[in-house]
Amino acid sequence: MLDGQLPSQFPEVAGQSGLRDFLADHIDMQFEDVRAVLRLPQAQALGTTGGGNFLAASALMAIICGASTLFYDAGPHAFQYPYRSQQRFLDVLGYMPWDANASGIQRGAGSKRLWQFARNPLTHAFGVSYSPGKATGHVPNNLQWSLAIVKRGYSVPEIGKLEQCVGRPAFVGVPLRKVASRPDDFVLDVGGLYWAVHRMLHTLFADKTQASRAEHMPVRLVRGWQRP
């Protein structure tokens, strides 16, 4: 049995019944999916050596984006143009723990790299990245892999620790680190990111202003889903 904690079980949402129910009905299942992928590869069970690196990283990027829309500065304006998706992504990452020394990059720059080299390429281009110069209007000559995604199969007790530990467990790295010999390349550690996303949500929901705003938006959504 996994001795972990899903978002609806966070103590920070115990008094927010609407938010807690929304997490239980719609968000917990997505974390349970990631839990399963974290255990890969399991060749003996699935007949494959696939590790789920891209799948897990993509899911975690989606969770960060979802939190930036539904739980950070929540409200109907989050669904109105201009959507400010990038800024919301960067802002919600402000609630995620960041070790600048171990990462080799400061929080602000690291958050932008996660957007440029992880979120966008994984969503739009099978993880193939591009030179940041594109943002200035310069079309890159070569597409490239600027981000390596590392992961191993984690045991059930290890996944429980990733969900429960306030400090980063020693068996995972920082969510994102710069490659010292190639300063334009980065490594995304899936286990480290999974731990950090949990801590991000704990800190976000501990912010009473954010939790109060997040409490009202899911209630609206749930009412919209109810059928006569």
Backbone as CSV, one residue per row, in Angstrom:
resi,resn,N_x,N_y,N_z,CA_x,CA_y,CA_z,C_x,C_y,C_z
1,MET,0.849,-1.206,0.000,0.000,0.000,0.000,0.876,1.246,0.000
2,LEU,0.479,2.230,-0.807,1.269,3.447,-0.928,0.936,4.405,0.210
3,ASP,1.945,4.758,0.974,1.770,5.676,2.099,2.062,7.096,1.626
4,GLY,1.227,7.573,0.713,1.437,8.889,0.134,0.267,9.806,0.404
5,GLN,0.137,10.820,-0.423,-0.918,11.809,-0.197,-1.322,12.423,-1.522
6,LEU,-2.590,12.275,-1.857,-3.142,12.895,-3.048,-3.609,14.315,-2.704
7,PRO,-3.765,15.188,-3.704,-4.109,16.592,-3.414,-5.335,16.788,-2.538
8,SER,-6.374,15.976,-2.714,-7.577,16.167,-1.895,-7.329,15.831,-0.436
9,GLN,-6.220,15.144,-0.158,-5.875,14.771,1.210,-4.931,15.772,1.877
10,PHE,-4.548,16.816,1.160,-3.658,17.811,1.736,-4.355,18.490,2.921
11,PRO,-3.654,18.684,4.016,-4.277,19.374,5.157,-4.674,20.804,4.828
12,GLU,-4.012,21.411,3.863,-4.299,22.810,3.514,-5.698,22.986,2.921
13,VAL,-6.316,21.918,2.393,-7.645,22.050,1.781,-8.737,21.419,2.648
14,ALA,-8.377,21.002,3.858,-9.354,20.323,4.724,-10.584,21.182,4.981
15,GLY,-10.399,22.489,5.084,-11.524,23.370,5.360,-12.160,23.985,4.136
16,GLN,-11.703,23.587,2.951,-12.233,24.117,1.690,-13.009,23.007,0.995
17,SER,-14.278,22.821,1.370,-15.033,21.656,0.910,-15.206,21.620,-0.611
18,GLY,-15.443,22.780,-1.230,-15.614,22.799,-2.682,-14.342,22.419,-3.396
19,LEU,-13.230,23.006,-2.972,-11.942,22.714,-3.581,-11.541,21.266,-3.301
20,ARG,-11.746,20.828,-2.080,-11.377,19.454,-1.723,-12.161,18.435,-2.557
21,ASP,-13.458,18.667,-2.730,-14.272,17.736,-3.510,-13.855,17.745,-4.978
22,PHE,-13.524,18.924,-5.491,-13.083,19.014,-6.882,-11.774,18.258,-7.076
23,LEU,-10.860,18.406,-6.139,-9.594,17.676,-6.209,-9.851,16.168,-6.173
24,ALA,-10.747,15.735,-5.292,-11.029,14.305,-5.156,-11.679,13.744,-6.414
25,ASP,-12.577,14.521,-7.025,-13.343,14.023,-8.170,-12.590,14.115,-9.491
26,HIS,-11.651,15.075,-9.592,-11.093,15.342,-10.919,-9.571,15.367,-10.976
27,ILE,-8.914,15.713,-9.874,-7.466,15.898,-9.916,-6.702,14.695,-9.364
28,ASP,-7.215,14.092,-8.304,-6.512,12.955,-7.710,-6.224,11.863,-8.732
29,MET,-7.181,11.590,-9.597,-7.012,10.512,-10.577,-5.827,10.783,-11.509
30,GLN,-5.559,12.051,-11.778,-4.437,12.381,-12.652,-3.114,12.128,-11.937
31,PHE,-3.068,12.381,-10.641,-1.877,12.058,-9.867,-1.710,10.542,-9.741
32,GLU,-2.813,9.814,-9.657,-2.727,8.360,-9.602,-2.155,7.803,-10.902
33,ASP,-2.490,8.428,-12.029,-1.901,8.026,-13.310,-0.385,8.233,-13.296
34,VAL,0.039,9.390,-12.789,1.476,9.668,-12.735,2.168,8.683,-11.803
35,ARG,1.518,8.356,-10.687,2.071,7.353,-9.779,2.400,6.064,-10.541
36,ALA,1.458,5.617,-11.370,1.654,4.367,-12.106,2.835,4.477,-13.063
37,VAL,2.942,5.620,-13.751,4.030,5.804,-14.714,5.376,5.905,-14.005
38,LEU,5.382,6.465,-12.802,6.634,6.575,-12.047,7.238,5.205,-11.764
39,ARG,6.441,4.162,-11.729,6.938,2.821,-11.423,7.578,2.149,-12.645
40,LEU,7.368,2.682,-13.826,7.964,2.095,-15.035,9.468,2.323,-15.045
41,PRO,10.245,1.457,-15.730,9.776,0.322,-16.554,9.484,-0.917,-15.719
42,GLN,8.487,-1.649,-16.169,8.128,-2.920,-15.553,7.940,-3.945,-16.668
43,ALA,9.044,-4.358,-17.262,8.999,-5.251,-18.414,8.254,-6.538,-18.111
44,GLN,8.407,-7.062,-16.889,7.772,-8.321,-16.557,6.255,-8.201,-16.518
45,ALA,5.769,-6.978,-16.262,4.317,-6.783,-16.173,3.719,-6.323,-17.490
46,LEU,4.457,-5.516,-18.249,3.905,-4.896,-19.447,4.506,-5.409,-20.746
47,GLY,5.577,-6.181,-20.647,6.213,-6.665,-21.860,6.939,-5.589,-22.617
48,THR,7.368,-4.542,-21.927,8.078,-3.446,-22.575,9.124,-2.886,-21.624
49,THR,10.136,-2.286,-22.205,11.155,-1.625,-21.384,10.925,-0.121,-21.324
50,GLY,9.798,0.346,-21.849,9.498,1.774,-21.830,9.449,2.314,-20.420
51,GLY,10.089,3.464,-20.217,10.165,4.049,-18.889,9.146,5.133,-18.613
52,GLY,8.434,5.589,-19.632,7.433,6.628,-19.421,8.008,8.000,-19.136
53,ASN,9.263,8.239,-19.559,9.900,9.529,-19.276,9.097,10.692,-19.843
54,PHE,8.807,10.639,-21.146,8.099,11.735,-21.798,6.669,11.823,-21.280
55,LEU,6.045,10.676,-21.073,4.661,10.664,-20.590,4.554,11.324,-19.223
56,ALA,5.450,10.968,-18.316,5.416,11.543,-16.965,5.724,13.035,-16.992
57,ALA,6.751,13.423,-17.757,7.103,14.844,-17.837,5.962,15.658,-18.436
58,SER,5.332,15.129,-19.483,4.208,15.832,-20.116,3.052,16.000,-19.135
59,ALA,2.768,14.937,-18.369,1.674,15.008,-17.398,1.959,16.041,-16.320
60,LEU,3.197,16.101,-15.853,3.542,17.070,-14.811,3.486,18.499,-15.346
61,MET,3.903,18.701,-16.593,3.768,20.027,-17.195,2.293,20.416,-17.290
62,ALA,1.439,19.444,-17.634,0.007,19.718,-17.729,-0.577,20.054,-16.364
63,ILE,-0.099,19.371,-15.323,-0.576,19.661,-13.968,-0.190,21.074,-13.549
64,ILE,1.040,21.472,-13.864,1.470,22.837,-13.546,0.595,23.847,-14.284
65,CYS,0.355,23.601,-15.571,-0.486,24.514,-16.354,-1.909,24.552,-15.808
66,GLY,-2.447,23.370,-15.453,-3.800,23.331,-14.901,-3.897,24.090,-13.600
67,ALA,-2.883,23.942,-12.747,-2.874,24.674,-11.481,-2.786,26.171,-11.718
68,SER,-2.057,26.573,-12.752,-1.899,28.000,-13.036,-3.200,28.631,-13.520
69,THR,-4.120,27.813,-14.015,-5.401,28.315,-14.515,-6.508,28.192,-13.484
70,LEU,-6.612,27.036,-12.819,-7.734,26.777,-11.926,-7.469,27.134,-10.465
71,PHE,-6.194,27.129,-10.060,-5.898,27.303,-8.640,-5.102,28.562,-8.322
72,TYR,-4.444,29.156,-9.309,-3.687,30.385,-9.086,-4.468,31.567,-9.663
73,ASP,-4.719,32.578,-8.837,-5.479,33.750,-9.279,-6.731,33.290,-10.017
74,ALA,-7.435,32.338,-9.415,-8.549,31.674,-10.077,-9.736,32.608,-10.278
75,GLY,-10.492,32.334,-11.311,-11.682,33.104,-11.622,-12.004,33.015,-13.097
76,PRO,-13.172,33.493,-13.504,-13.556,33.430,-14.909,-12.566,34.120,-15.837
77,HIS,-11.850,35.135,-15.324,-10.905,35.864,-16.173,-9.781,34.958,-16.680
78,ALA,-9.532,33.843,-15.984,-8.482,32.925,-16.426,-8.827,32.275,-17.754
79,PHE,-10.112,32.292,-18.119,-10.567,31.678,-19.367,-10.878,32.712,-20.438
80,GLN,-10.535,33.961,-20.155,-10.834,35.032,-21.091,-9.564,35.518,-21.782
81,TYR,-9.708,35.915,-23.029,-8.577,36.451,-23.799,-8.223,37.850,-23.286
82,PRO,-6.920,38.203,-23.173,-5.752,37.359,-23.425,-5.498,36.411,-22.251
83,TYR,-5.131,35.175,-22.541,-5.103,34.145,-21.515,-3.882,34.237,-20.595
84,ARG,-2.819,34.845,-21.037,-1.612,35.009,-20.224,-1.089,33.662,-19.732
85,SER,-1.126,32.652,-20.603,-0.743,31.300,-20.196,0.691,31.235,-19.708
86,GLN,1.598,31.877,-20.436,3.005,31.820,-20.029,3.212,32.502,-18.687
87,GLN,2.639,33.678,-18.501,2.841,34.396,-17.247,2.234,33.638,-16.072
88,ARG,1.089,33.032,-16.277,0.472,32.239,-15.225,1.353,31.046,-14.856
89,PHE,1.911,30.397,-15.860,2.816,29.268,-15.642,4.012,29.716,-14.810
90,LEU,4.606,30.822,-15.183,5.763,31.333,-14.456,5.387,31.747,-13.033
91,ASP,4.222,32.353,-12.882,3.801,32.823,-11.565,3.539,31.660,-10.601
92,VAL,2.864,30.617,-11.074,2.555,29.512,-10.173,3.829,28.761,-9.792
93,LEU,4.848,28.769,-10.662,6.116,28.137,-10.318,6.825,28.872,-9.181
94,GLY,6.386,30.085,-8.893,6.926,30.807,-7.745,6.608,30.113,-6.427
95,TYR,5.627,29.216,-6.433,5.270,28.461,-5.234,6.040,27.141,-5.141
96,MET,6.825,26.835,-6.148,7.566,25.575,-6.174,8.943,25.771,-5.565
97,PRO,9.422,24.830,-4.751,10.775,24.983,-4.175,11.829,25.004,-5.262
98,TRP,12.864,25.810,-5.056,13.912,25.953,-6.074,15.271,26.062,-5.396
99,ASP,16.189,25.189,-5.773,17.548,25.188,-5.243,18.475,25.718,-6.334
100,ALA,18.771,27.010,-6.277,19.568,27.637,-7.327,20.973,27.059,-7.404
101,ASN,21.544,26.708,-6.265,22.907,26.164,-6.268,22.966,24.815,-6.971
102,ALA,22.035,23.926,-6.618,22.028,22.599,-7.227,21.582,22.650,-8.685
103,SER,20.717,23.607,-9.006,20.210,23.723,-10.379,21.217,24.378,-11.317
104,GLY,22.061,25.230,-10.749,22.978,25.989,-11.584,22.291,27.108,-12.334
105,ILE,21.086,27.465,-11.875,20.317,28.514,-12.545,19.340,29.102,-11.535
106,GLN,19.113,30.410,-11.603,18.204,31.075,-10.695,16.747,30.730,-11.020
107,ARG,15.877,30.911,-10.034,14.475,30.523,-10.184,13.827,31.123,-11.443
108,GLY,13.958,32.447,-11.613,13.280,33.095,-12.730,13.705,32.538,-14.070
109,ALA,15.008,32.403,-14.265,15.524,31.868,-15.522,15.143,30.399,-15.676
110,GLY,15.194,29.656,-14.558,14.835,28.247,-14.618,13.379,28.032,-14.968
111,SER,12.496,28.868,-14.424,11.075,28.765,-14.748,10.837,29.018,-16.228
112,LYS,11.542,30.000,-16.777,11.407,30.290,-18.210,11.915,29.129,-19.060
113,ARG,12.991,28.473,-18.591,13.517,27.328,-19.341,12.526,26.170,-19.319
114,LEU,11.838,25.984,-18.189,10.820,24.934,-18.142,9.712,25.218,-19.148
115,TRP,9.362,26.473,-19.317,8.348,26.851,-20.305,8.885,26.649,-21.720
116,GLN,10.110,27.114,-21.967,10.674,27.085,-23.314,11.098,25.684,-23.762
117,PHE,11.711,24.941,-22.835,12.347,23.679,-23.220,11.559,22.447,-22.794
118,ALA,10.543,22.611,-21.923,9.767,21.459,-21.466,8.299,21.593,-21.849
119,ARG,7.625,22.574,-21.298,6.187,22.671,-21.533,5.857,22.785,-23.026
120,ASN,6.417,23.760,-23.720,6.060,23.973,-25.124,6.502,22.839,-26.038
121,PRO,7.773,22.403,-25.983,8.188,21.309,-26.873,7.445,20.002,-26.609
122,LEU,7.191,19.669,-25.342,6.482,18.431,-25.049,5.041,18.488,-25.533
123,THR,4.449,19.669,-25.508,3.062,19.832,-25.943,2.940,19.874,-27.455
124,HIS,3.892,20.536,-28.113,3.729,20.845,-29.525,4.669,20.103,-30.475
125,ALA,5.783,19.549,-29.970,6.799,19.063,-30.917,7.534,17.813,-30.427
126,PHE,6.805,16.904,-29.761,7.418,15.648,-29.319,8.705,15.860,-28.521
127,GLY,8.807,16.975,-27.837,9.983,17.248,-27.027,11.148,17.859,-27.772
128,VAL,10.998,18.077,-29.086,12.070,18.716,-29.857,12.034,20.208,-29.574
129,SER,13.145,20.745,-29.128,13.209,22.132,-28.721,13.785,22.983,-29.856
130,TYR,14.000,24.243,-29.545,14.532,25.158,-30.541,15.315,26.246,-29.827
131,SER,16.090,26.964,-30.581,16.882,28.048,-30.004,15.968,29.115,-29.424
132,PRO,16.258,29.604,-28.214,15.441,30.682,-27.652,15.397,31.913,-28.532
133,GLY,16.298,31.998,-29.512,16.277,33.135,-30.421,14.986,33.271,-31.190
134,LYS,14.217,32.175,-31.278,12.943,32.245,-31.985,12.022,33.283,-31.364
135,ALA,12.136,33.443,-30.052,11.270,34.405,-29.365,11.531,35.836,-29.829
136,THR,12.716,36.096,-30.386,13.035,37.436,-30.867,12.741,37.585,-32.354
137,GLY,12.169,36.555,-32.938,11.816,36.634,-34.354,12.809,35.977,-35.283
138,HIS,13.891,35.405,-34.743,14.878,34.737,-35.576,14.544,33.257,-35.686
139,VAL,14.315,32.783,-36.896,14.000,31.375,-37.103,15.282,30.560,-36.944
140,PRO,15.290,29.528,-36.100,16.510,28.747,-35.887,16.875,27.917,-37.107
141,ASN,18.170,27.750,-37.339,18.616,26.918,-38.450,18.407,25.443,-38.156
142,ASN,18.544,25.060,-36.898,18.457,23.656,-36.529,17.559,23.461,-35.313
143,LEU,16.679,22.463,-35.435,15.950,22.031,-34.254,16.910,21.221,-33.395
144,GLN,16.625,21.122,-32.112,17.572,20.465,-31.235,16.871,19.907,-30.005
145,TRP,17.533,18.981,-29.346,17.090,18.526,-28.044,17.892,19.299,-27.008
146,SER,17.285,20.289,-26.412,17.964,21.090,-25.395,17.668,20.587,-23.999
147,LEU,16.776,19.590,-23.904,16.341,19.098,-22.604,16.397,17.579,-22.587
148,ALA,17.146,17.039,-21.650,17.152,15.597,-21.408,16.198,15.298,-20.255
149,ILE,15.385,14.257,-20.390,14.427,13.877,-19.361,14.901,12.575,-18.736
150,VAL,15.232,12.618,-17.454,15.759,11.434,-16.781,14.737,10.901,-15.778
151,LYS,14.709,9.586,-15.670,13.760,8.927,-14.783,14.176,7.463,-14.646
152,ARG,13.886,6.899,-13.503,14.005,5.459,-13.309,12.705,4.961,-12.713
153,GLY,12.583,3.662,-12.546,11.395,3.139,-11.894,11.488,3.316,-10.390
154,TYR,10.487,3.947,-9.809,10.485,4.184,-8.360,9.610,3.150,-7.663
155,SER,10.041,2.748,-6.478,9.272,1.796,-5.691,8.073,2.505,-5.058
156,VAL,7.121,1.704,-4.564,5.950,2.279,-3.903,6.357,3.117,-2.683
157,PRO,7.253,2.626,-1.822,7.671,3.472,-0.691,8.352,4.764,-1.134
158,GLU,9.132,4.713,-2.225,9.790,5.927,-2.706,8.772,6.946,-3.204
159,ILE,7.754,6.482,-3.899,6.712,7.406,-4.373,5.999,8.035,-3.185
160,GLY,5.774,7.250,-2.141,5.178,7.804,-0.928,6.033,8.906,-0.333
161,LYS,7.340,8.716,-0.347,8.241,9.745,0.181,8.208,10.996,-0.688
162,LEU,8.141,10.830,-2.002,8.075,11.989,-2.897,6.831,12.821,-2.606
163,GLU,5.769,12.171,-2.185,4.526,12.881,-1.904,4.479,13.463,-0.489
164,GLN,5.215,12.884,0.423,5.092,13.277,1.824,6.220,14.174,2.321
165,CYS,7.430,14.013,1.778,8.597,14.716,2.333,8.560,16.211,2.028
166,VAL,8.783,17.014,3.060,8.869,18.465,2.860,10.172,18.815,2.142
167,GLY,11.265,18.190,2.552,12.548,18.376,1.885,12.725,17.377,0.764
168,ARG,13.495,17.745,-0.239,13.694,16.856,-1.393,14.420,15.581,-0.976
169,PRO,13.836,14.413,-1.256,14.514,13.156,-0.928,15.838,13.029,-1.671
170,ALA,16.800,12.381,-1.030,18.155,12.288,-1.588,18.212,11.447,-2.844
171,PHE,17.199,10.611,-3.092,17.265,9.715,-4.244,16.740,10.346,-5.542
172,VAL,16.353,11.619,-5.500,15.976,12.327,-6.722,16.776,13.622,-6.825
173,GLY,16.935,14.094,-8.051,17.641,15.343,-8.258,16.702,16.529,-8.236
174,VAL,17.254,17.704,-8.459,16.420,18.902,-8.568,15.569,18.793,-9.834
175,PRO,14.414,19.451,-9.864,13.536,19.325,-11.033,14.217,19.675,-12.354
176,LEU,15.060,20.704,-12.338,15.748,21.125,-13.556,17.164,21.554,-13.188
177,ARG,18.126,21.083,-13.960,19.500,21.526,-13.718,20.198,21.799,-15.041
178,LYS,21.104,22.738,-14.973,21.899,23.092,-16.152,23.046,22.100,-16.294
179,VAL,23.355,21.729,-17.534,24.504,20.866,-17.805,25.749,21.747,-17.813
180,ALA,26.659,21.494,-16.876,27.804,22.388,-16.686,28.648,22.535,-17.941
181,SER,28.853,21.447,-18.670,29.713,21.493,-19.854,28.998,22.065,-21.078
182,ARG,27.658,22.152,-21.016,26.879,22.690,-22.143,25.822,23.629,-21.565
183,PRO,26.136,24.876,-21.372,25.255,25.795,-20.639,23.894,26.032,-21.267
184,ASP,23.705,25.651,-22.535,22.395,25.818,-23.162,21.537,24.561,-23.046
185,ASP,22.063,23.520,-22.406,21.333,22.264,-22.265,20.940,22.049,-20.801
186,PHE,19.804,21.358,-20.609,19.257,21.156,-19.275,18.782,19.717,-19.100
187,VAL,18.694,19.302,-17.843,18.202,17.980,-17.491,16.982,18.139,-16.591
188,LEU,15.882,17.522,-16.985,14.672,17.508,-16.181,14.613,16.164,-15.462
189,ASP,14.558,16.198,-14.144,14.473,14.987,-13.330,13.007,14.762,-12.960
190,VAL,12.401,13.704,-13.505,10.967,13.465,-13.313,10.635,13.271,-11.840
191,GLY,11.431,12.486,-11.128,11.167,12.267,-9.712,11.257,13.551,-8.906
192,GLY,12.267,14.343,-9.197,12.419,15.622,-8.515,11.287,16.571,-8.817
193,LEU,10.816,16.552,-10.067,9.712,17.429,-10.447,8.413,16.978,-9.790
194,TYR,8.207,15.672,-9.698,6.998,15.161,-9.040,6.955,15.618,-7.584
195,TRP,8.087,15.502,-6.890,8.159,15.992,-5.513,7.872,17.488,-5.458
196,ALA,8.489,18.252,-6.360,8.362,19.712,-6.339,6.945,20.165,-6.653
197,VAL,6.246,19.461,-7.541,4.862,19.815,-7.862,3.971,19.624,-6.634
198,HIS,4.210,18.555,-5.878,3.462,18.377,-4.635,3.705,19.546,-3.675
199,ARG,4.977,19.912,-3.502,5.276,21.015,-2.598,4.688,22.319,-3.117
200,MET,4.680,22.517,-4.430,4.091,23.707,-5.034,2.619,23.820,-4.655
201,LEU,1.877,22.716,-4.770,0.453,22.756,-4.460,0.214,22.948,-2.965
202,HIS,1.032,22.325,-2.133,0.903,22.553,-0.693,1.048,24.046,-0.375
203,THR,2.069,24.668,-0.934,2.342,26.083,-0.654,1.262,26.980,-1.245
204,LEU,0.799,26.643,-2.443,-0.249,27.432,-3.089,-1.533,27.380,-2.268
205,PHE,-1.923,26.179,-1.830,-3.162,26.054,-1.067,-3.027,26.612,0.347
206,ALA,-1.798,26.716,0.832,-1.580,27.332,2.146,-1.747,28.845,2.089
207,ASP,-1.689,29.419,0.879,-1.928,30.848,0.682,-3.441,31.066,0.760
208,LYS,-3.913,31.662,1.814,-5.352,31.763,2.059,-6.077,32.523,0.952
209,THR,-5.413,33.529,0.401,-6.039,34.283,-0.691,-6.227,33.397,-1.902
210,GLN,-5.183,32.664,-2.269,-5.280,31.788,-3.436,-6.270,30.649,-3.196
211,ALA,-6.256,30.077,-1.993,-7.160,28.972,-1.693,-8.611,29.425,-1.743
212,SER,-8.873,30.639,-1.259,-10.235,31.165,-1.284,-10.721,31.360,-2.709
213,ARG,-9.857,31.890,-3.568,-10.231,32.077,-4.974,-10.425,30.722,-5.652
214,ALA,-9.540,29.776,-5.336,-9.636,28.452,-5.940,-10.871,27.703,-5.459
215,GLU,-11.339,28.027,-4.267,-12.525,27.370,-3.715,-13.763,27.666,-4.553
216,HIS,-13.880,28.888,-5.059,-15.091,29.281,-5.763,-15.127,28.802,-7.212
217,MET,-13.975,28.741,-7.860,-13.972,28.371,-9.273,-14.378,26.920,-9.493
218,PRO,-13.813,25.954,-8.770,-14.255,24.570,-8.957,-15.738,24.359,-8.671
219,VAL,-16.282,25.075,-7.674,-17.703,24.939,-7.375,-18.531,25.328,-8.592
220,ARG,-18.130,26.394,-9.276,-18.828,26.800,-10.502,-18.756,25.713,-11.558
221,LEU,-17.564,25.142,-11.699,-17.377,24.104,-12.702,-18.211,22.881,-12.390
222,VAL,-18.231,22.476,-11.123,-19.002,21.301,-10.727,-20.477,21.531,-10.982
223,ARG,-20.984,22.710,-10.670,-22.387,23.014,-10.925,-22.682,22.956,-12.421
224,GLY,-21.710,23.396,-13.220,-21.899,23.351,-14.664,-21.962,21.942,-15.200
225,TRP,-21.311,21.001,-14.500,-21.313,19.609,-14.959,-22.568,18.850,-14.534
226,GLN,-23.271,19.369,-13.526,-24.429,18.632,-13.013,-25.536,18.578,-14.047
227,ARG,-26.085,17.396,-14.225,-27.175,17.190,-15.178,-28.497,17.111,-14.436
228,PRO,-29.555,17.570,-15.078,-30.870,17.515,-14.418,-31.325,16.066,-14.211
